[in-house]
Amino acid sequence: MMNLLRRIFLAFVLLGSIQAGIAQQLPEQDLRVLFVGNSVTYVGNLPAVFSALANANGRSGSSDMIVQGGATLSQRVQDQSVREALQLNNYDVLVLQERGGDLIEAFGPEAARQSETAIAALAELGQRQELRVVLLGTYQQHPDASKALSEAEAAAALDAGIEYIDLSNNLHNAAKANPDLEWFASDSMHPGNDLTLLAAVLLFETIIGELPQAKAFQVEAPIYGVKSGLSPELRNSHDDAPLVTTIGTTYNEVSVSRWIDALQQSE
C-alpha cells in the first residue's frame, strides 16, 4: 500500500487533472450546486454566500443543501436523501462536507471507516450523473489535529476520485496572518463571517477554475446560526429557517480582496 505522503501528492496531481478536464463542462449560466453537510456548512450559510459570490462574478445560479447539526455523511447515505435530491433536480456540482473529527478517529475507528465509505458512495452517486464532486474539508483548531485532518481528507478524496479543498490549513495560514478577523462564531467553534467567505472563495476557485474578480457583494438570504433549527430535508439556500435568524449580509471590498490577493500570491 502506498504511504500517506505519496497518496497526498498523487491526490493533488489527480485533482488538478480532474479540474482541468471538467471545468469547461460547467454551464456559463444557471450553475446549480447541492451542498451536503452539517452545521459547519450552514452556520453563516456558505451555500448562499457562494451563490452570491458567483452571481457577482457573472455566474448566475443557486445552491441547495441537505444539512443538520452534527450530521455525518453516513447518515445521508443511509436515508438516501442525496440520491433522491439528485434524481429530482439537475445539479452541476455536489459539495460534500464531513463532520470535523470523523476521518481522524475522533469518534473511533469505525466512524472513520464509515466516513470513508460514505464519501466514496456519495461521490459515486454524483459521478453517475456526471456531476462535479468536491470534498470541502472541515477544520481543527489545534495545528497537529489540523494537519492530520487535512491528510485524512485528502486521502479520502483521492480514494473516491474527487476534488478536495483543504479548508483547515488555509484557515490556519489565514488566521496567523490576520488574527483579529471574525474566524469563528460566538461559540468559538462554528464559522464566523470571514471563515465563511474564505471557504466561498476557495470553492469558487475550485469549481469555476479561476479566482473571483468582484470585490464586494450582497447576500440576500438568511444567515443561519447554530440554533436555526435546520433538519436534513432538501432546502434552498434562501429558504427561511424554522427559528428566527438574521437576514442578509454584505461582504465589502476589503474583505473580498484580502482573500483574492492572498490566493493570487500563493499561486
C-alpha positions as CSV (number, residue, x, y, z in Angstrom):
1,M,0.0,0.0,0.0
2,M,1.4,3.4,-0.9
3,N,2.3,5.6,2.0
4,L,0.2,8.5,3.1
5,L,2.5,11.2,1.8
6,R,2.6,9.6,-1.7
7,R,-1.2,9.4,-1.6
8,I,-1.5,13.1,-0.8
9,F,1.0,14.0,-3.6
10,L,-1.0,11.9,-6.1
11,A,-4.2,13.5,-4.8
12,F,-3.1,16.9,-5.9
13,V,-1.9,15.6,-9.3
14,L,-5.2,13.8,-9.8
15,L,-7.3,16.7,-8.6
16,G,-5.5,19.1,-10.9
17,S,-6.3,16.8,-13.9
18,I,-9.9,16.4,-12.8
19,Q,-10.3,20.2,-12.6
20,A,-8.7,20.8,-16.0
21,G,-10.8,18.1,-17.6
22,I,-14.3,19.2,-16.4
23,A,-14.1,22.9,-15.6
24,Q,-15.1,23.6,-19.2
25,Q,-18.2,21.5,-18.9
26,L,-19.9,23.7,-16.3
27,P,-22.7,25.9,-17.7
28,E,-21.9,29.6,-18.2
29,Q,-25.3,30.4,-16.5
30,D,-27.6,28.8,-14.0
31,L,-24.9,26.9,-12.1
32,R,-26.7,24.6,-9.6
33,V,-24.9,23.3,-6.6
34,L,-26.0,20.9,-3.9
35,F,-24.2,21.1,-0.5
36,V,-24.4,18.1,1.8
37,G,-23.0,18.6,5.3
38,N,-23.6,19.7,8.9
39,S,-23.5,22.9,11.0
40,V,-20.1,23.9,9.6
41,T,-21.8,24.0,6.2
42,Y,-24.9,26.0,7.2
43,V,-23.7,28.4,10.0
44,G,-23.1,31.6,8.1
45,N,-25.0,30.0,5.1
46,L,-22.0,29.1,3.0
47,P,-24.2,27.9,0.1
48,A,-25.9,31.3,-0.1
49,V,-22.6,33.1,0.2
50,F,-21.0,31.0,-2.6
51,S,-24.0,31.6,-4.9
52,A,-23.9,35.4,-4.2
53,L,-20.2,35.5,-4.9
54,A,-20.7,33.5,-8.1
55,N,-23.6,35.8,-9.2
56,A,-21.5,38.9,-8.5
57,N,-19.0,37.4,-10.9
58,G,-21.4,36.8,-13.7
59,R,-22.2,33.1,-12.9
60,S,-25.9,33.1,-12.1
61,G,-27.3,30.1,-10.3
62,S,-28.5,28.8,-7.0
63,S,-27.5,26.4,-4.2
64,D,-29.5,23.8,-2.3
65,M,-28.5,22.0,0.8
66,I,-29.1,18.9,2.9
67,V,-27.7,19.7,6.3
68,Q,-28.2,19.1,10.0
69,G,-26.2,19.9,13.1
70,G,-23.7,17.1,14.0
71,A,-24.7,15.1,10.9
72,T,-22.4,12.7,9.2
73,L,-22.2,11.8,5.5
74,S,-23.0,8.2,6.5
75,Q,-26.4,9.4,7.7
76,R,-27.1,10.9,4.3
77,V,-26.2,7.6,2.6
78,Q,-28.5,5.7,4.9
79,D,-31.5,8.0,4.5
80,Q,-31.0,8.2,0.7
81,S,-31.7,11.9,0.8
82,V,-28.9,12.8,-1.5
83,R,-29.9,10.1,-4.0
84,E,-33.4,11.4,-4.1
85,A,-32.3,15.0,-4.5
86,L,-30.1,14.1,-7.4
87,Q,-33.0,12.3,-9.0
88,L,-35.3,15.3,-8.6
89,N,-33.0,18.1,-9.7
90,N,-30.4,18.8,-12.3
91,Y,-27.3,19.8,-10.4
92,D,-23.9,20.7,-11.8
93,V,-21.8,20.3,-8.7
94,L,-22.1,18.2,-5.5
95,V,-20.2,19.6,-2.5
96,L,-19.6,17.2,0.4
97,Q,-18.5,18.3,3.9
98,E,-18.0,15.7,6.7
99,R,-18.2,16.2,10.5
100,G,-14.8,17.6,11.6
101,G,-13.4,14.7,13.6
102,D,-14.7,11.6,11.9
103,L,-11.8,11.0,9.5
104,I,-9.2,11.3,12.2
105,E,-11.0,8.8,14.5
106,A,-12.2,11.4,17.0
107,F,-15.3,9.3,17.2
108,G,-13.5,6.0,16.9
109,P,-12.0,3.9,14.1
110,E,-15.4,2.6,13.0
111,A,-16.7,6.2,12.4
112,A,-13.6,6.9,10.3
113,R,-14.2,3.8,8.2
114,Q,-17.9,4.7,7.8
115,S,-16.9,8.3,6.7
116,E,-14.5,7.0,4.0
117,T,-17.2,4.6,2.8
118,A,-19.8,7.4,2.7
119,I,-17.6,9.8,0.8
120,A,-16.9,7.1,-1.8
121,A,-20.6,6.2,-2.1
122,L,-21.8,9.8,-2.4
123,A,-19.0,10.6,-4.9
124,E,-20.2,7.6,-7.0
125,L,-23.8,8.9,-6.9
126,G,-22.6,12.3,-8.3
127,Q,-20.3,10.8,-10.8
128,R,-23.0,8.6,-12.2
129,Q,-24.9,11.7,-13.1
130,E,-21.7,13.4,-14.5
131,L,-21.6,15.9,-11.7
132,R,-18.5,17.7,-10.5
133,V,-18.0,16.3,-6.9
134,V,-15.9,18.2,-4.4
135,L,-14.9,17.3,-0.8
136,L,-14.8,20.6,1.1
137,G,-12.7,20.0,4.2
138,T,-13.6,21.0,7.7
139,Y,-11.1,22.2,10.3
140,Q,-9.4,21.6,13.6
141,Q,-8.0,24.5,15.7
142,H,-5.0,22.6,17.1
143,P,-2.2,22.6,14.5
144,D,-1.4,18.9,14.8
145,A,-5.0,17.9,14.6
146,S,-5.4,20.2,11.6
147,K,-2.5,18.6,9.8
148,A,-3.9,15.1,10.5
149,L,-7.3,16.1,9.3
150,S,-6.1,17.6,6.1
151,E,-4.1,14.5,5.3
152,A,-7.0,12.2,6.0
153,E,-9.4,14.3,4.0
154,A,-7.0,14.4,1.0
155,A,-6.6,10.6,1.2
156,A,-10.4,10.0,1.3
157,A,-10.9,12.3,-1.7
158,L,-8.2,10.6,-3.6
159,D,-9.7,7.2,-2.9
160,A,-13.1,8.5,-4.1
161,G,-11.6,10.1,-7.2
162,I,-12.9,13.6,-6.4
163,E,-11.5,17.0,-5.8
164,Y,-10.5,18.2,-2.4
165,I,-10.4,21.7,-0.8
166,D,-8.1,21.9,2.3
167,L,-10.0,24.4,4.5
168,S,-8.2,23.6,7.7
169,N,-4.6,24.5,6.6
170,N,-5.9,27.6,4.7
171,L,-7.7,28.7,7.9
172,H,-4.5,28.3,10.0
173,N,-2.4,30.2,7.5
174,A,-5.0,33.0,7.1
175,A,-5.6,33.3,10.9
176,K,-1.9,33.6,11.6
177,A,-1.7,36.5,9.1
178,N,-5.0,38.1,10.2
179,P,-5.6,37.1,13.9
180,D,-8.2,39.8,14.5
181,L,-10.7,38.7,11.9
182,E,-14.1,37.0,12.6
183,W,-12.9,33.5,12.1
184,F,-15.4,31.9,14.4
185,A,-19.0,32.5,15.6
186,S,-19.7,33.5,19.2
187,D,-19.4,29.9,20.4
188,S,-15.7,29.9,19.2
189,M,-16.3,26.7,17.2
190,H,-18.5,27.3,14.2
191,P,-17.6,29.5,11.2
192,G,-17.6,33.3,11.5
193,N,-18.1,35.6,8.6
194,D,-14.5,35.6,7.5
195,L,-14.2,31.9,7.5
196,T,-17.4,31.5,5.5
197,L,-16.1,34.0,3.0
198,L,-12.7,32.2,2.8
199,A,-14.5,28.9,2.1
200,A,-16.7,30.5,-0.6
201,V,-13.6,32.0,-2.4
202,L,-11.8,28.6,-2.3
203,L,-15.0,26.9,-3.6
204,F,-15.3,29.5,-6.4
205,E,-11.6,29.0,-7.4
206,T,-12.0,25.2,-7.5
207,I,-15.4,25.0,-9.2
208,I,-15.1,27.9,-11.7
209,G,-11.3,27.4,-12.3
210,E,-10.3,30.9,-11.5
211,L,-10.4,33.4,-8.7
212,P,-13.4,35.8,-8.4
213,Q,-13.0,39.3,-9.7
214,A,-15.8,41.1,-7.9
215,K,-14.6,42.9,-4.8
216,A,-17.9,43.3,-2.9
217,F,-21.2,41.6,-2.9
218,Q,-24.5,41.3,-1.0
219,V,-26.0,38.1,0.3
220,E,-29.8,38.4,0.4
221,A,-30.6,35.2,2.2
222,P,-31.0,34.0,5.8
223,I,-27.6,33.8,7.6
224,Y,-28.2,30.7,9.6
225,G,-26.9,30.4,13.1
226,V,-26.0,27.4,15.3
227,K,-29.6,27.3,16.6
228,S,-31.5,27.9,13.4
229,G,-33.3,24.5,13.8
230,L,-32.4,23.1,10.4
231,S,-33.3,19.5,9.7
232,P,-31.9,17.3,6.9
233,E,-34.6,18.0,4.3
234,L,-33.6,19.4,0.9
235,R,-33.8,23.2,1.1
236,N,-32.7,26.1,-1.0
237,S,-30.1,28.4,0.5
238,H,-32.7,31.3,0.5
239,D,-35.3,29.3,2.5
240,D,-36.3,30.6,5.9
241,A,-35.1,28.9,9.0
242,P,-37.5,27.3,11.4
243,L,-36.1,29.5,14.1
244,V,-35.5,33.3,13.9
245,T,-32.3,34.2,12.2
246,T,-30.5,37.2,10.7
247,I,-31.5,38.1,7.1
248,G,-28.7,39.1,4.7
249,T,-25.2,40.3,5.0
250,T,-22.7,42.3,3.0
251,Y,-19.0,41.5,2.2
252,N,-17.1,44.6,1.5
253,E,-14.3,45.2,-1.0
254,V,-11.6,45.0,1.7
255,S,-12.8,41.6,2.9
256,V,-13.1,40.0,-0.5
257,S,-9.9,41.5,-1.9
258,R,-7.9,40.1,1.0
259,W,-8.5,36.5,0.0
260,I,-8.3,37.1,-3.7
261,D,-4.9,38.8,-3.3
262,A,-3.7,36.1,-0.9
263,L,-4.6,33.3,-3.2
264,Q,-3.1,35.0,-6.2
265,Q,0.2,35.4,-4.3
266,S,0.2,31.7,-3.4
267,E,-0.1,30.5,-7.0
